[in-house]
């Protein structure tokens, strides 16, 4: 007998969740700890209780539902998030939580007793939109950030994380950092175009990218655009253009997994007939290999030093963030591949260019990640779409992987 999930049931839960915070264009807005997030949390908790799970709310509001195993030992944990960006889609994060609930309901339906407990976790504030402390829930789950530190986080709307957590009724008492999983699994839409373009059913994530964010401020001299000879200019705009162009050189020279992006730029005084006195730009460097990411950073910094001399400007550099890349566990990667092959789905090993809760978990316990296609690679957008068949395939791989990891014979 081939154990499979119930596709209709999976899609029904996803659709019901997507109604909470929905826009008319199909998009969803559930910023962390808003009333919409509360309503979604209430719904997930009810589903957990309907499945007769042992439910907990930890100190930062992570929702935990545990299906006991034959032995009281370290659990297999499935997790993701249900908070969104302001104009998000219905699948980012939510697909992983709903697939986890569906996997557990399938175990119940087939009356399968796993050796290990199986838990589903909905992490708080993964997106980091309202509270710029992203992956907060998973970091607290691992004990990397204390609840007290989390509570002090100030939102973009000047609210305080701890106060809002209490307001919506999800300041739990279950100790954060008290569960040490045997393994962690996250199913997620790819949020990129590769699987869709290559018509591959399952992405098996080998590593999750690291990130280096910089803000660069270039100080030149404002002057008349018509009367100042080119050789006498201190043009901050020219230097900004050199830096942006050099980013592509960094990416092309360090391999296909290297990303280098300028996502924001501003000039001062920002007038058509004035040489820019100041330019400020953001830099996003990503690579799943720590050494290569550090090499990209060093190349950028060396280039900035050359620009100060070549363009006669001053450059101030501020590192805004550093996220260390993490590899998924080799045994879990092979288990996911084995499950995929047994189910007859095509697969591709790949790197995640976006960060996920699995990035945090990978430094805490053996971790694996399953991708399903995103149509056109669109995500963080109301047009985000993954078909029911694609989600079914991912959830089936998730379920079979859970069974293998829990050493339950089928």
N, C-alpha and C positions, 0 to 999 in steps of 0.2 A: 504493500500500500504506500502510495506517495502522499505524504502529508503536505498540504498546501493551505495557504491562507484564503480567506473569503474576500474576494475582490470587491464585491458590492458593499460589504460591511465596512471595509477600509475606506472606500470612496464616500460612503454616507457620513462617516465621522469627519472626514476632511471637509466635506461640504458644510456640515453643521458648524464646524469651528470657523470656517471662512465667513460665515454670516456675522460673526462678532467683529465689529470694527470695519465692516464692509463698505466700500464705495460703489457707486452705480456702475463704474467701468470695470468692475471685477477685482479691483485692488483691495488691500486690507491695511488698516492702520491700527496696530496694537502696541503702542510704545510702553515700555516697561513701567509697571505699577500705576498705570492709568486705569480708569474705570473699565475700559475695554479689555485691558489685560486681566483685571479682576474677574470679569465675566467669563473670559476664556479659561482662567484658572479654575473657577467654580465648575465649569463644564468638564474639564479634564479630571478633576478630583471626583466628580460624580461617576465618570466612566471607570475610574480606578476602583471605586467602591462597588460598582455594578459587577466588576470582575472578581470581587471578593479578595482584593489585594489588601495587604497590611499597609495602610497609608500613613505617611509622615509629611510634615512640613518642617524643613530645617530652619535655622536661624536667619538665613538670608532669603527665605521664601522658595527654595527649591522644592518641587513636588516629587515625592518618592512613593512608588507603589511596588510592593514586594510580593511575589508569589513564592511561598515556601518551597524548598526542595526536600528531597528525602533526607538530606543531612543539613545540619545547621552550620554551613561553611561559607566561605567567601562567595558572593553571588556573581552571576553574569549580569552586567548592567547595560541596558539599552538607553540611550539618551539623546536629546536635542533640545530645541527651544520653541516657544510659541510667540515670543515678542517679535515685532517687525520693525522695518524702517517706515518712515512716514507714508510713502506711497509704495508699499510692498505688494508681493503676490501671496497667493494662498498656499504655496508649497514649501517655501524656504523655512526650514526648521520644523514646521508642523508635520510635514510628511514623515519625518523620523520619529516623532512622538506617536503619531497615529499608527505607524507601522509597528512600533513596539507594543502598543496596546493590542493590535490585531494579532501579533505573534503570540501573545499571552492568551488571548481568547481562543486561538486555534489550539494551543496546548490544552486548555480547559475542555474544549469541544471534543478533542480526540482522547481525552482522559489520560494524558501522558504525564507521568511523574518524573521530573528531572532530578538528577542527583543534587545539583546545586540550586539554590534559590535563583530566580530570574526577576530582576527589578527593572522598572521603567522610571526614568528621571526626566522631569521638565526643568531645565536650568533657567534661572532668573537672569534677565538683562544680558543676553548674549550679544545683541546688536550694539549696545553701548551708544544709542542715539540720544535718549533723554538724559542718561547718566553716562558720562564719558569715562566709563570704567568697564569696558566691554569684557566679555567672558567672566563677569563677576561671579555668577552662580557656580560655574564649574571650578573657578579658582578657590572659592570658599569651600566647595565640596571636597576639594583636595587638601584643604588647610593652608593654601598659599596666601590667602588674605583672611584676616580675622573678621568676624561679624562686626566688631566695633569699628574697624576701619571702613568697612562697607557702609555702615550706617551714616557715616559723616559725608559721604559723597553728595556733592551739590549738583542738581540738575540744571539743564539749560534754561529751565523755567524758574530757577531759583528755589525749587523744592528740595527737601532733604530726603535722601533715600530711606533712612530709618523711619522717618515720620510717615512717609507715603506707604511704606511696607505695613506699618501698623494701621494706617487709615483704611487700606483695602482688606485688612484682616488676614494677612499672610506672613506675619512675623511669628514664625513657629518656634518651638522649643527644642526640637530634635537637633542634637549637636551637629553643626557643620564639621566635616572632616572625620566623622566617626565610622564611615563605611569605606572599606578597602576592597574594591572589586577584584575578583579573580581575572576578569577581562571586561573591557568596555567596548561597545559597538555603537556606531552612529551611522544611520542611513540618512543620506542627504541628496537633494538634487545637485547636479554638477555645478550649476551656475556658470557654465561655460559651454562652448559649442562643440567640443571634441566628440563626445559620444553620439550626439545627434547627427553630426556631419558624417561620421564614419559608420553610422547605423549599428552601433554596439550597444548591447542591453545593459551591461554591468561594468562600472568602473571600480577597480580594486585599488584603493589608495595606498601607495607605498610610503608617502611622506607628505607632510603638511608644511606649507611654506613658512619661512621666517620673514619678518618685515623690519625695515629700517626707514623711519620717517624723518625728514629734515625740513626745516624752514630756513631759507637762504635769503638774506637781505644784502642787496648790492647798493653801495653808496657812491654815486658819481657827482656830477655837477650840472644843474639845470642851466641851459643857455639857449640862445636863439637858433632855431632850426635852419634859418637861411643864411645867417651871417657868420656862423662858427665853422671854420674849416674842419674837415673830417680829421685831419692829423692833430687837431688841437682839442678834440672832444674827450670828455670823461662820461661816456654814454652807458648808463646802467642798463638800458634796454638792450643794447648790443651784447653786453655780457650775459644777460638773461637768455638771449637767443643762442649764444654759444653753448651755454650749459644745457639747454633743452636738446640741442642737436647732439651734444656729447652723450646724453643719456642713451640715445639709440646705439651709439658706438659701444657703450658698456654692455647693453643687452645682446647685441650681435656677436660680441667677442667672447662672452662668458657662457654660451650654450643656450639651448632652447628653453631651459627652465628659468633663465634670468629674466626678470621684469624690471623696467625702469621707466618711471612716469612722472611728468610734471602735470599735476592736476589743477593747480590754481596759480594765478599770476596777477600782480597788480603793479601799476606804474604810478609814480608821483612826479610832477603834478598831473599827469594823464591828460595832456593837451596836445592837439595835432601839430602845433608849431613850436613845441618846446622839447628839447632833448631831455629824456628822463633823468631826473636827479636821483631817484631811488626806484629800485625794483625789488619786489618781494615774491618769492615763488616757493611752492611746496614740491618736495621730492619724495616719491614712494619707490623704494627698492625692495624687491622680493626674490628669494631663492630658497629652495628646500634644503640646500646644503649650507651649513654655517660658514665653512671656510670660504666658499665662493661668495656668499653674501658679504662677508667681511672684506673680500677682495674688491667687490663692487663699491663698497663704501670708501675704501682707501683710494681707488681710482678717481672717484668723484672729488674727494678732498684734495688730492694732488692736482687735479685739473683746476679747481678753484684757486689754488695758490698760483698757478700759472696765469690765470685770468687777471689776478690783481696786478701783476706786472705788465702783461700785454695791453690791458685796457686802462691802466692807471686808475683803478677804482679800489674801494675798500669792500671787503666781503665779510659778513658776520654769519656764522653757521650755528644753528641750534638743532640738536637731535631731539625730536619730539617723542619718539617711541622706538623701542627695540623689542621685537618678539623673536625668540629663538626658534628656529625650525625644529620639527620633530619627525622622526621616522616612526611608522607604524610597526607593530611587532611582527617579526618574520613568521612566527608560527600561526598567528591569526591571519596574516595575508594568505598563507598557503591553505588554511582552512576555508577561507572565503572562496578561493579559487576552486578548491575541491568541491565545495557545495555548488558553486556555479556550474561547473562541468557536469556534475551528477544531475542537475536539473535541466541541462541542455541549453543553457543560455550562452551567448557570446560574451566575452569579457576582454578588458584591456587594463593593464596595470598603468597607473598614472599618478601624477602629483596634484595635490590640491593647491591651487593658487590663491584661494581664500582661506581665512582662518575660521576655525570652528571650535566648539567645545572639545572635540577630539584632540585638538592641539594641546590643551591643558591636560587632559586625561592621559595622553601618551607619556607624560613625564611622571605619572603617578601609578599607572598599572598597564599591563599589556593591552594595547588598543588597536582596533581595526576600524576601517571606514569603508562604506559601500556607497558608490555613486549611482544614480539613475539619470537618464538624459534630461537636459533642459532644452526645449524646442528653440532653435535658433540661438542658444546660449544666453537667452534673456533671463535676468533675475533682478531682484530689487526693483520690480516694475510690475504694474498690474497685468501686463501681457505674459508674465511668467507662466509656463505651462509644461506639465509632464503628463503623459497619457495614463489612463487607468491600467492598461496592459503593462506599461513600463514600471509603474508603481507596484503592480502585482509581482512582477519579476523580482524587483528589489526586495520586497517584503518576504517573498519565498526564500530568497538567498539568506536574508537575515534570520528567518526562522530555522532554516537548516543549519546555519552556522551556530546558532544558539544551542541546538541539540548536540552538535558535534563537540562544542566546547564544554558542555555539561556532561559529556560522556554518556549520553543517553542513546542506546541503540534503537534504530528505527525498524 
